Amino acid sequence: MSVQFVAAPSSPAISTPPLHIRTDPYAGRKYHASTALPAGSDLLGDCSPYSYTIWKRFRNEVCADCWRYDRGRRSFLTRRDDEGFGGNHGSIAEEGRATRGTTTAGAGLWFCDERCQERWIAREGLDAVDLLRQLEGARQKKPKAKPSVHAGAELEEITQEVADRAWDTVRERERSPKELRKWRDVQLDDYETDMARYVLLALLRCHREQLQSRRDCTRHYGSPPGARSDPRDSCEQGSEWRMFSSLQTNELPLLRACPEILEHQTRIYQLLRGRFGASIELASPAEVDGRRSRSDGDRPDLGDVITVANVRRILGVDAGNSFGIWEVPLMEESECLGFAVYPVASLFNHHCSPNVRKEREGRGLRFLTTRCVAEGEELCISYGHVESMSWTERQTELLEGWYFKCRCSRCTAEEPEREGAERGCR
């Protein structure tokens, strides 16, 4: 078992980090207390998401930066997309799109005010607005009735071999330039488009990390003019992407539960590869005014990171690792506005009587102990709102939503009671 210490990013300097990671051969990575902790201890500081999506139903009612939501009211949202930044000047829209023609679709971004808008663009980049605008242009205007390919028969049971074969077929087809041109015109339904937004923002972040890492490598080691290196080189793999992509993938449990999702996922890849897979050079988020030099011939392309492996990993990480973006303050009737993946926070295991609670502040999450925790004790959160449920309800909720049978100490203690009660009724 290996141990890695983790300090709270936004906490004052302390002699001992509040928690550390233990790697168990059976349970994987998990957090344990490095010292005795009082109730209310802030364990990780303000955690930021690696990627996220807001469901289309709520997109015009939620600030894209701070995720403020006011029960469906929209009067507080005063800015849209890149309004006030001169539209698309200096973006890839003027330098050769990967799509045919132009689109009048909005990017699906609303902001409380100029400050929220500036923060989002400073973080994600002005080009991200244009790419999301192009992506929204692929959203079906009217839901199309899809003829059932499996009419009169059940969907094929998804095994690892079936999933691999489907993606191998996609890889084979993308070798054809003619096929790639067809993919430019793929239209996505609402679910596919919302998931494609999550994938695209993750790819953009991975791309930015590669770009920054490449600059750092060039600064330290030098590089011949115009030289390009393989983006898979370890020098260009950003640490945040490594953390994100190292999360457990739940692709197979998801596809077994919902076999039709495999087709959705391959269509998402086809659209992203077809529209954005050509050589597209993006500005860094800091270059929000669009004034950047095009003489940097070794700038990595976005297409470098749009691969089957990356897209498949991003979609697989969502299942079982994402946190719902819930309306706050959290109440019984609160709406789930979307989801986000917080790589550092994903290492918390589940317990039906958790000793850690999560609080959302804007787009950030904080994790606070609910009681005194002993040194070495595992730190656990609750996946969902299962604490008040019965054993049977909890097991069903966790199996359907997170693809595991809970064996926490509470469930282990309560299971014999359930079995005994059932035997007594026979």
The 8 nearest C-alpha neighbors of each residue, nearest first, counted from 0:
[[1, 22, 23, 21, 2, 24, 27, 28],
 [2, 0, 22, 21, 3, 23, 20, 28],
 [3, 1, 21, 20, 22, 19, 4, 0],
 [2, 4, 20, 19, 21, 5, 1, 22],
 [5, 3, 19, 20, 18, 16, 2, 6],
 [4, 6, 19, 18, 16, 3, 7, 20],
 [7, 5, 16, 8, 17, 4, 43, 18],
 [6, 8, 43, 44, 10, 9, 42, 5],
 [9, 7, 44, 10, 6, 43, 45, 46],
 [8, 10, 44, 7, 45, 11, 43, 6],
 [11, 9, 7, 8, 44, 12, 6, 43],
 [12, 10, 13, 9, 7, 8, 6, 44],
 [11, 13, 10, 14, 6, 16, 15, 7],
 [14, 12, 15, 11, 16, 10, 6, 17],
 [13, 15, 16, 12, 17, 6, 11, 34],
 [14, 16, 13, 17, 33, 34, 6, 18],
 [15, 17, 6, 18, 5, 33, 13, 4],
 [18, 16, 33, 32, 42, 34, 15, 6],
 [19, 17, 32, 33, 31, 16, 5, 30],
 [18, 20, 4, 5, 3, 31, 30, 33],
 [21, 19, 30, 3, 2, 29, 4, 28],
 [20, 22, 2, 29, 1, 28, 23, 30],
 [23, 21, 28, 1, 27, 0, 2, 29],
 [22, 24, 27, 26, 25, 0, 28, 21],
 [25, 23, 27, 26, 22, 0, 28, 1],
 [24, 26, 23, 27, 22, 28, 0, 29],
 [27, 25, 23, 24, 28, 29, 22, 348],
 [28, 26, 23, 22, 25, 24, 29, 21],
 [29, 27, 22, 21, 346, 23, 20, 26],
 [30, 28, 346, 20, 21, 347, 348, 22],
 [29, 31, 20, 378, 19, 377, 347, 21],
 [32, 30, 377, 378, 376, 18, 375, 19],
 [31, 33, 18, 375, 374, 34, 376, 17],
 [34, 32, 18, 17, 374, 375, 19, 31],
 [35, 33, 374, 32, 36, 17, 373, 375],
 [34, 36, 374, 373, 372, 37, 32, 33],
 [35, 37, 372, 371, 34, 40, 373, 38],
 [38, 36, 371, 40, 39, 372, 370, 35],
 [37, 39, 370, 371, 368, 369, 40, 36],
 [38, 40, 368, 367, 369, 37, 41, 370],
 [41, 39, 367, 368, 38, 37, 42, 36],
 [42, 40, 367, 366, 44, 43, 39, 365],
 [41, 43, 366, 7, 40, 367, 44, 17],
 [44, 42, 7, 41, 8, 366, 45, 365],
 [43, 45, 9, 7, 8, 365, 41, 10],
 [44, 46, 365, 363, 364, 43, 47, 9],
 [47, 45, 364, 363, 44, 365, 48, 43],
 [46, 48, 363, 341, 45, 49, 362, 364],
 [49, 47, 341, 50, 340, 339, 46, 51],
 [48, 50, 341, 340, 201, 47, 342, 51],
 [51, 49, 201, 48, 340, 339, 200, 197],
 [52, 50, 339, 197, 338, 340, 48, 53],
 [51, 53, 197, 337, 338, 196, 54, 193],
 [54, 52, 337, 336, 58, 55, 57, 338],
 [55, 53, 337, 56, 57, 336, 58, 193],
 [54, 56, 58, 57, 53, 193, 189, 59],
 [55, 57, 54, 58, 59, 336, 53, 60],
 [58, 56, 60, 55, 59, 54, 336, 61],
 [57, 59, 55, 60, 61, 53, 56, 54],
 [60, 58, 57, 61, 109, 107, 73, 108],
 [59, 61, 57, 73, 58, 71, 68, 72],
 [62, 60, 68, 66, 58, 67, 59, 63],
 [63, 61, 110, 66, 67, 109, 64, 65],
 [62, 64, 66, 108, 109, 110, 61, 65],
 [65, 63, 62, 119, 115, 66, 110, 116],
 [64, 66, 361, 362, 67, 62, 63, 115],
 [67, 65, 62, 61, 63, 64, 361, 362],
 [66, 68, 62, 65, 61, 69, 361, 111],
 [69, 67, 61, 70, 60, 66, 326, 71],
 [70, 68, 72, 71, 67, 73, 60, 61],
 [71, 69, 72, 68, 60, 326, 334, 73],
 [70, 72, 69, 60, 73, 68, 57, 61],
 [73, 71, 69, 70, 74, 60, 75, 68],
 [72, 74, 60, 75, 76, 71, 59, 69],
 [73, 75, 76, 72, 77, 111, 60, 69],
 [74, 76, 73, 111, 77, 72, 112, 110],
 [77, 75, 111, 110, 74, 73, 78, 109],
 [76, 78, 112, 111, 75, 110, 79, 74],
 [79, 77, 110, 112, 109, 76, 111, 82],
 [80, 78, 109, 82, 108, 110, 81, 77],
 [79, 81, 108, 82, 106, 109, 128, 107],
 [82, 80, 84, 86, 83, 79, 128, 125],
 [83, 81, 84, 80, 79, 86, 78, 85],
 [82, 84, 85, 81, 86, 78, 113, 79],
 [85, 83, 81, 82, 86, 288, 87, 287],
 [84, 86, 83, 88, 87, 82, 81, 288],
 [85, 87, 84, 81, 88, 82, 83, 80],
 [86, 88, 90, 89, 85, 92, 129, 93],
 [89, 87, 90, 86, 85, 289, 93, 92],
 [88, 90, 289, 87, 290, 93, 91, 288],
 [91, 89, 92, 87, 88, 126, 93, 289],
 [90, 92, 94, 93, 95, 96, 126, 89],
 [91, 93, 90, 96, 94, 95, 87, 129],
 [94, 92, 91, 95, 90, 89, 88, 87],
 [95, 93, 91, 92, 96, 90, 89, 279],
 [96, 94, 93, 92, 91, 97, 279, 98],
 [95, 97, 98, 92, 91, 94, 99, 93],
 [96, 98, 274, 275, 277, 95, 99, 276],
 [99, 97, 96, 274, 183, 100, 101, 275],
 [100, 98, 101, 97, 96, 183, 184, 274],
 [99, 101, 98, 102, 96, 97, 95, 92],
 [102, 100, 99, 103, 98, 133, 96, 92],
 [101, 103, 104, 136, 133, 100, 132, 105],
 [102, 104, 105, 101, 136, 132, 133, 135],
 [105, 103, 136, 102, 132, 135, 106, 133],
 [104, 106, 132, 107, 103, 135, 80, 108],
 [105, 107, 132, 131, 108, 80, 128, 135],
 [106, 108, 105, 58, 109, 80, 59, 132],
 [109, 107, 80, 106, 63, 79, 110, 58],
 [110, 108, 79, 62, 63, 78, 80, 76],
 [109, 111, 62, 78, 76, 112, 116, 63],
 [112, 110, 76, 77, 75, 62, 115, 78],
 [113, 111, 77, 110, 114, 115, 78, 116],
 [112, 114, 116, 115, 117, 78, 111, 110],
 [113, 115, 117, 116, 112, 118, 111, 110],
 [116, 114, 118, 117, 113, 112, 64, 110],
 [115, 117, 113, 119, 114, 118, 110, 120],
 [116, 118, 114, 120, 115, 119, 121, 113],
 [119, 117, 121, 115, 116, 120, 122, 114],
 [118, 120, 122, 116, 117, 121, 64, 123],
 [121, 119, 124, 123, 117, 122, 125, 118],
 [122, 120, 118, 284, 119, 124, 285, 117],
 [121, 123, 119, 120, 284, 124, 118, 285],
 [122, 124, 120, 284, 119, 121, 127, 125],
 [284, 125, 123, 120, 126, 127, 121, 122],
 [124, 126, 127, 287, 120, 128, 284, 123],
 [125, 127, 129, 128, 124, 90, 130, 281],
 [128, 126, 130, 125, 124, 129, 131, 123],
 [129, 127, 131, 126, 130, 125, 106, 132],
 [128, 130, 132, 126, 127, 131, 133, 87],
 [129, 131, 127, 133, 132, 128, 134, 126],
 [132, 130, 134, 106, 128, 133, 129, 135],
 [133, 131, 106, 129, 135, 105, 130, 134],
 [134, 132, 136, 130, 131, 135, 129, 102],
 [133, 135, 131, 136, 137, 132, 130, 138],
 [136, 134, 132, 138, 137, 133, 104, 131],
 [135, 137, 133, 134, 104, 138, 102, 132],
 [138, 136, 186, 135, 134, 187, 139, 185],
 [139, 137, 187, 135, 136, 186, 188, 192],
 [138, 140, 141, 188, 186, 187, 142, 137],
 [141, 139, 138, 142, 188, 137, 143, 136],
 [140, 142, 139, 143, 188, 138, 144, 189],
 [143, 141, 139, 144, 188, 140, 189, 145],
 [142, 144, 145, 141, 139, 188, 140, 146],
 [143, 145, 146, 142, 147, 141, 188, 139],
 [144, 146, 143, 147, 148, 142, 188, 149],
 [147, 145, 148, 144, 150, 149, 143, 151],
 [146, 148, 150, 149, 145, 151, 144, 152],
 [149, 147, 150, 146, 145, 152, 154, 151],
 [148, 150, 152, 147, 151, 154, 153, 146],
 [151, 149, 147, 152, 148, 153, 146, 154],
 [150, 152, 149, 153, 147, 148, 154, 146],
 [153, 151, 149, 150, 154, 155, 148, 147],
 [152, 154, 155, 149, 151, 150, 156, 148],
 [153, 155, 149, 156, 152, 258, 259, 157],
 [156, 154, 157, 153, 258, 161, 152, 149],
 [157, 155, 154, 158, 255, 258, 161, 153],
 [156, 158, 255, 161, 155, 254, 258, 162],
 [157, 159, 161, 160, 162, 156, 251, 255],
 [160, 158, 162, 161, 163, 251, 157, 164],
 [159, 161, 163, 158, 162, 164, 157, 165],
 [162, 160, 158, 164, 159, 163, 157, 165],
 [163, 161, 159, 165, 164, 160, 158, 166],
 [164, 162, 160, 166, 165, 161, 167, 159],
 [163, 165, 167, 161, 162, 166, 160, 168],
 [166, 164, 162, 168, 163, 167, 161, 169],
 [165, 167, 169, 168, 163, 164, 170, 162],
 [168, 166, 164, 170, 169, 165, 163, 171],
 [169, 167, 171, 165, 166, 170, 172, 164],
 [168, 170, 166, 172, 167, 171, 173, 165],
 [171, 169, 167, 173, 168, 172, 166, 174],
 [170, 172, 168, 169, 173, 174, 167, 175],
 [173, 171, 169, 174, 170, 175, 168, 178],
 [174, 172, 175, 170, 171, 179, 169, 178],
 [173, 175, 172, 171, 176, 170, 178, 179],
 [174, 176, 178, 173, 177, 172, 179, 171],
 [177, 175, 179, 178, 180, 174, 173, 181],
 [178, 176, 180, 175, 179, 181, 173, 174],
 [177, 179, 181, 175, 180, 176, 173, 182],
 [180, 178, 182, 176, 273, 181, 177, 173],
 [181, 179, 177, 182, 178, 183, 176, 273],
 [182, 180, 178, 179, 183, 184, 177, 185],
 [181, 183, 273, 179, 185, 184, 180, 269],
 [184, 182, 273, 274, 181, 180, 185, 270],
 [183, 185, 182, 181, 186, 137, 270, 180],
 [186, 184, 182, 270, 183, 187, 137, 181],
 [185, 187, 137, 139, 138, 184, 188, 270],
 [188, 186, 138, 191, 192, 139, 137, 189],
 [187, 189, 191, 139, 190, 138, 192, 142],
 [190, 188, 192, 191, 193, 187, 138, 55],
 [191, 189, 193, 192, 188, 194, 187, 54],
 [192, 190, 194, 188, 189, 187, 193, 195],
 [191, 193, 195, 189, 194, 190, 187, 188],
 [194, 192, 196, 190, 195, 191, 189, 54],
 [193, 195, 197, 191, 196, 192, 190, 198],
 [194, 196, 192, 198, 197, 193, 267, 199],
 [197, 195, 199, 193, 194, 198, 200, 192],
 [196, 198, 52, 51, 194, 195, 200, 199],
 [199, 197, 195, 201, 196, 200, 202, 313],
 [198, 200, 202, 196, 201, 197, 195, 203],
 [201, 199, 203, 197, 202, 198, 50, 196],
 [202, 200, 204, 198, 50, 199, 203, 205],
 [203, 201, 205, 199, 204, 200, 206, 198],
 [204, 202, 206, 200, 205, 201, 199, 207],
 [203, 205, 207, 201, 206, 202, 200, 208],
 [204, 206, 202, 208, 203, 207, 240, 201],
 [207, 205, 203, 209, 204, 208, 202, 210],
 [208, 206, 210, 204, 209, 205, 211, 203],
 [207, 209, 237, 211, 205, 210, 206, 212],
 [210, 208, 235, 212, 206, 207, 211, 236],
 [209, 211, 207, 213, 208, 212, 206, 299],
 [212, 210, 214, 208, 213, 209, 207, 215],
 [213, 211, 215, 209, 235, 214, 210, 208],
 [214, 212, 216, 210, 215, 211, 235, 209],
 [213, 215, 217, 211, 212, 216, 218, 210],
 [214, 216, 212, 218, 213, 217, 219, 211],
 [217, 215, 213, 219, 218, 214, 220, 212],
 [218, 216, 221, 214, 220, 215, 219, 222],
 [217, 219, 215, 216, 221, 220, 214, 213],
 [220, 218, 216, 217, 221, 215, 214, 222],
 [219, 221, 217, 216, 218, 222, 215, 214],
 [220, 222, 217, 218, 219, 223, 216, 224],
 [223, 221, 217, 224, 226, 220, 225, 216],
 [222, 224, 226, 225, 221, 227, 217, 297],
 [225, 223, 226, 222, 297, 296, 227, 295],
 [224, 226, 297, 296, 223, 227, 295, 222],
 [227, 225, 223, 224, 297, 222, 228, 296],
 [228, 226, 297, 225, 229, 299, 298, 296],
 [227, 229, 230, 226, 232, 297, 231, 299],
 [228, 230, 231, 232, 227, 235, 303, 233],
 [231, 229, 232, 235, 228, 303, 209, 299],
 [230, 232, 229, 233, 235, 236, 234, 228],
 [233, 231, 230, 234, 229, 235, 236, 228],
 [232, 234, 236, 235, 231, 230, 237, 229],
 [233, 235, 232, 236, 212, 216, 213, 237],
 [236, 234, 209, 212, 233, 213, 232, 230],
 [235, 237, 233, 209, 234, 238, 231, 232],
 [238, 236, 208, 240, 239, 209, 235, 241],
 [237, 239, 241, 240, 242, 236, 208, 243],
 [240, 238, 242, 241, 237, 243, 208, 49],
 [239, 241, 243, 242, 237, 238, 205, 244],
 [242, 240, 238, 244, 239, 243, 245, 237],
 [241, 243, 239, 245, 240, 244, 238, 342],
 [244, 242, 240, 342, 245, 241, 246, 239],
 [243, 245, 241, 246, 242, 240, 312, 313],
 [246, 244, 242, 243, 241, 247, 240, 248],
 [247, 245, 244, 243, 316, 248, 242, 342],
 [246, 248, 316, 245, 249, 320, 315, 244],
 [247, 249, 315, 316, 250, 246, 312, 318],
 [250, 248, 315, 318, 252, 251, 253, 319],
 [249, 251, 315, 253, 248, 252, 254, 318],
 [250, 252, 254, 253, 249, 255, 159, 158],
 [253, 251, 255, 254, 249, 250, 256, 402],
 [254, 252, 256, 250, 251, 255, 257, 249],
 [255, 253, 258, 257, 251, 256, 252, 250],
 [254, 256, 252, 157, 253, 257, 258, 251],
 [255, 257, 253, 254, 252, 258, 399, 251],
 [256, 258, 254, 259, 255, 260, 253, 261],
 [259, 257, 254, 260, 255, 261, 157, 256],
 [260, 258, 261, 257, 262, 263, 254, 154],
 [261, 259, 263, 262, 258, 257, 264, 254],
 [262, 260, 264, 263, 259, 258, 265, 254],
 [261, 263, 265, 260, 264, 259, 266, 258],
 [264, 262, 260, 266, 261, 265, 191, 267],
 [265, 263, 267, 261, 266, 262, 260, 268],
 [264, 266, 268, 262, 267, 263, 269, 261],
 [267, 265, 269, 263, 268, 264, 262, 270],
 [268, 266, 264, 270, 265, 269, 195, 263],
 [267, 269, 265, 271, 266, 270, 272, 264],
 [268, 270, 266, 272, 267, 182, 271, 273],
 [269, 271, 273, 267, 268, 272, 182, 185],
 [272, 270, 268, 274, 275, 273, 269, 267],
 [273, 271, 276, 269, 275, 270, 274, 268],
 [272, 274, 183, 182, 270, 179, 271, 276],
 [275, 273, 183, 97, 98, 271, 272, 270],
 [274, 276, 272, 271, 277, 97, 273, 302],
 [277, 275, 302, 272, 273, 274, 305, 278],
 [276, 278, 275, 302, 279, 97, 274, 273],
 [277, 279, 300, 302, 276, 280, 301, 275],
 [280, 278, 300, 301, 277, 281, 302, 275],
 [281, 279, 300, 301, 278, 298, 299, 282],
 [282, 280, 279, 126, 283, 91, 301, 300],
 [281, 283, 286, 284, 126, 280, 124, 291],
 [282, 284, 285, 286, 124, 281, 207, 287],
 [124, 285, 283, 121, 286, 123, 122, 287],
 [284, 286, 283, 287, 121, 124, 122, 282],
 [287, 285, 284, 283, 288, 289, 282, 290],
 [288, 286, 125, 289, 285, 284, 124, 121],
 [289, 287, 290, 286, 84, 89, 125, 88],
 [288, 290, 89, 287, 286, 291, 88, 90],
 [291, 289, 288, 89, 286, 292, 287, 88],
 [292, 290, 289, 293, 286, 282, 89, 288],
 [291, 293, 294, 295, 290, 282, 289, 296],
 [292, 294, 295, 291, 296, 280, 298, 290],
 [295, 293, 292, 296, 297, 291, 298, 225],
 [296, 294, 293, 297, 298, 292, 225, 224],
 [295, 297, 225, 294, 298, 293, 226, 224],
 [296, 298, 225, 227, 295, 226, 299, 224],
 [297, 299, 296, 295, 300, 280, 210, 227],
 [300, 298, 297, 210, 301, 280, 303, 230],
 [301, 299, 280, 302, 279, 303, 278, 298],
 [300, 302, 303, 279, 304, 206, 280, 299],
 [301, 303, 276, 305, 300, 304, 277, 278],
 [302, 304, 301, 300, 305, 230, 299, 306],
 [303, 305, 302, 306, 301, 202, 206, 309],
 [306, 304, 302, 303, 272, 276, 309, 310],
 [307, 305, 309, 308, 304, 310, 303, 272],
 [306, 308, 310, 309, 311, 305, 268, 170],
 [307, 309, 311, 306, 310, 312, 305, 313],
 [310, 308, 312, 306, 311, 307, 313, 305],
 [311, 309, 313, 307, 312, 308, 306, 314],
 [310, 312, 308, 314, 309, 313, 307, 315],
 [311, 313, 315, 309, 310, 314, 316, 308],
 [314, 312, 310, 316, 315, 311, 309, 198],
 [313, 315, 311, 317, 312, 316, 310, 198],
 [316, 314, 250, 248, 312, 249, 317, 313],
 [315, 317, 248, 313, 314, 318, 312, 320],
 [318, 316, 321, 320, 314, 315, 319, 313],
 [319, 317, 249, 316, 320, 315, 321, 253],
 [318, 320, 401, 321, 317, 249, 316, 402],
 [321, 319, 317, 345, 318, 316, 340, 322],
 [320, 322, 340, 317, 339, 319, 338, 318],
 [323, 321, 339, 338, 340, 324, 320, 341],
 [322, 324, 338, 325, 337, 335, 339, 321],
 [325, 323, 338, 337, 336, 335, 322, 339],
 [326, 324, 335, 323, 336, 334, 327, 333],
 [325, 327, 333, 334, 329, 335, 328, 68],
 [328, 326, 329, 325, 333, 330, 359, 68],
 [327, 329, 330, 326, 333, 325, 359, 358],
 [328, 330, 327, 333, 326, 325, 331, 332],
 [331, 329, 333, 332, 328, 327, 326, 334],
 [330, 332, 333, 329, 334, 384, 328, 326],
 [331, 333, 330, 334, 329, 326, 335, 325],
 [334, 332, 330, 326, 331, 329, 325, 335],
 [335, 333, 326, 325, 336, 332, 324, 70],
 [334, 336, 325, 324, 337, 323, 326, 333],
 [337, 335, 324, 53, 325, 334, 54, 57],
 [338, 336, 53, 324, 54, 52, 335, 323],
 [339, 337, 323, 324, 322, 51, 52, 321],
 [338, 340, 51, 321, 322, 50, 48, 323],
 [339, 341, 321, 48, 50, 49, 342, 322],
 [340, 342, 48, 344, 343, 49, 345, 47],
 [343, 341, 345, 243, 344, 340, 242, 49],
 [344, 342, 345, 341, 346, 46, 242, 243],
 [345, 343, 341, 346, 342, 347, 46, 43],
 [344, 346, 342, 347, 343, 320, 341, 246],
 [345, 347, 29, 344, 343, 28, 348, 30],
 [348, 346, 345, 379, 29, 30, 344, 380],
 [347, 349, 379, 346, 29, 380, 350, 378],
 [350, 348, 380, 381, 379, 382, 347, 351],
 [349, 351, 353, 352, 381, 407, 379, 380],
 [350, 352, 386, 353, 381, 409, 385, 349],
 [353, 351, 350, 386, 354, 409, 381, 380],
 [354, 352, 380, 350, 379, 355, 381, 351],
 [353, 355, 369, 368, 379, 370, 378, 380],
 [356, 354, 368, 380, 369, 367, 353, 379],
 [357, 355, 367, 366, 380, 368, 369, 358],
 [356, 358, 366, 365, 367, 364, 359, 355],
 [359, 357, 365, 364, 366, 360, 356, 367],
 [358, 360, 364, 363, 361, 365, 357, 362],
 [361, 359, 363, 362, 364, 358, 365, 65],
 [360, 362, 65, 363, 66, 359, 67, 64],
 [363, 361, 65, 360, 66, 47, 359, 364],
 [362, 364, 47, 360, 46, 361, 45, 359],
 [365, 363, 359, 46, 358, 45, 360, 357],
 [364, 366, 358, 45, 357, 44, 46, 359],
 [365, 367, 357, 356, 42, 41, 355, 43],
 [368, 366, 41, 39, 40, 355, 356, 42],
 [367, 369, 355, 39, 38, 40, 370, 354],
 [368, 370, 354, 355, 38, 39, 356, 367],
 [371, 369, 38, 368, 354, 372, 37, 39],
 [370, 372, 37, 38, 36, 373, 369, 368],
 [373, 371, 36, 35, 370, 37, 376, 374],
 [372, 374, 35, 376, 375, 36, 371, 34],
 [373, 375, 34, 35, 32, 376, 33, 372],
 [374, 376, 32, 31, 33, 373, 377, 34],
 [377, 375, 31, 373, 32, 374, 378, 372],
 [376, 378, 31, 30, 379, 32, 375, 29],
 [377, 379, 31, 30, 354, 376, 355, 32],
 [380, 378, 348, 353, 349, 347, 350, 355],
 [379, 381, 353, 355, 349, 356, 350, 347],
 [380, 382, 349, 350, 353, 383, 351, 379],
 [383, 381, 349, 380, 384, 385, 397, 350],
 [384, 382, 385, 381, 397, 396, 323, 386],
 [383, 385, 386, 382, 381, 387, 388, 393],
 [384, 386, 388, 387, 393, 383, 351, 381],
 [385, 387, 351, 388, 384, 352, 381, 393],
 [386, 388, 385, 389, 384, 393, 351, 392],
 [389, 387, 385, 386, 392, 393, 390, 391],
 [388, 390, 392, 391, 393, 387, 385, 386],
 [391, 389, 393, 392, 394, 410, 388, 413],
 [390, 392, 394, 389, 393, 395, 388, 417],
 [393, 391, 389, 395, 394, 390, 388, 396],
 [394, 392, 396, 390, 395, 391, 385, 388],
 [393, 395, 391, 397, 392, 396, 398, 404],
 [394, 396, 392, 398, 393, 397, 399, 391],
 [397, 395, 393, 399, 394, 398, 400, 392],
 [398, 396, 401, 400, 394, 399, 395, 393],
 [397, 399, 402, 403, 395, 401, 396, 404],
 [400, 398, 396, 397, 402, 401, 395, 256],
 [399, 401, 397, 398, 396, 402, 319, 395],
 [400, 402, 319, 397, 398, 403, 399, 318],
 [403, 401, 398, 399, 400, 252, 397, 319],
 [404, 402, 398, 401, 405, 397, 399, 394],
 [403, 405, 398, 394, 406, 397, 402, 395],
 [404, 406, 407, 403, 394, 410, 397, 398],
 [405, 407, 411, 410, 404, 408, 409, 350],
 [406, 408, 410, 409, 350, 405, 411, 351],
 [409, 407, 411, 410, 412, 406, 350, 351],
 [408, 410, 412, 411, 407, 413, 351, 352],
 [411, 409, 413, 407, 412, 408, 406, 414],
 [410, 412, 408, 409, 414, 413, 406, 407],
 [413, 411, 409, 410, 414, 408, 415, 416],
 [412, 414, 410, 416, 411, 415, 409, 417],
 [413, 415, 417, 416, 411, 412, 410, 418],
 [416, 414, 418, 417, 413, 419, 412, 411],
 [417, 415, 419, 413, 414, 418, 420, 412],
 [416, 418, 414, 420, 415, 419, 421, 413],
 [419, 417, 415, 421, 420, 416, 422, 414],
 [420, 418, 416, 422, 421, 417, 415, 423],
 [419, 421, 423, 417, 418, 422, 416, 424],
 [420, 422, 418, 424, 423, 419, 417, 425],
 [423, 421, 419, 425, 424, 420, 418, 417],
 [422, 424, 420, 421, 425, 419, 418, 417],
 [425, 423, 421, 422, 420, 419, 418, 417],
 [424, 422, 423, 421, 420, 419, 418, 417]]
